[in-house]
């Protein structure tokens, strides 16, 4: 933990512009107030980048952007189809223009965020080439790397901010910080996913699993999904763990939209 904190502080110190990459599905949960305070304290310009915007509705995106733009310039992008990357490049150049020290040299851009929010994917989207290593498994980036994006932009790619004092396994599962193989309470995490889907996009949940939800609670919905997927044990009972694993994988792979 201490080594990650030191790494993050070092990146903030060296960078001319910082990008805080957050997950569009959980904009507040994937912000890090401690990191933001460190950036402001050193008087460094930073940009909030809302990644994975293809996984949420346009209305939700606009509401989030309007709120976060009061804190820092906010850009939403989709690494999947590279939408918003040109706007991000322009914002980096604009943010750097206020610093006299960057004249005549490359702009060092630090990328910060929780594991698995897609920092390397954002870098690849801006560069237009596969320069930074990516993986669906969180924590893929292991050390600091420099990535040339052209137009005087040089990214500092980092292994990501380990959540400080983060012990909430449910949140780690929702954010994809831990995949299903590393979660102790798979059923509990799956129920949290179902609850969020019921609250924000029940129709998408019904359509994806081809089920009809009336007044069922989250546990009953898990049972419906298990039956529909034919995840049954010998006595015809739903294999809850297998069903939960399927739901978690679908969520973390971006197949369930809110």
Secondary structure, 3 states (H helix, E strand, C coil): CHHHHHHHHHHHHHCCEEEEEEEHHHCCCCCCHHHHHHHHHCCCEEEEEEECHHHCCHHHHHHHHHHHCCCCEEEECECCCCECHHHHHHHHHHHHCCCHHHCCCCEEEEEECECCCCHHHHHHHHHCCCCCCCCCCCCCCCCCEEEEEECCEEEEECCCECCCCCCCHHHHHHHCCCCHHHCCCHHHHHHHHHHHHHHHCHHHHHHHHCCCCCCCCHHHHHHHHHHHCCCECCCCCECHHHHHHHHHHHHHCCCCCC
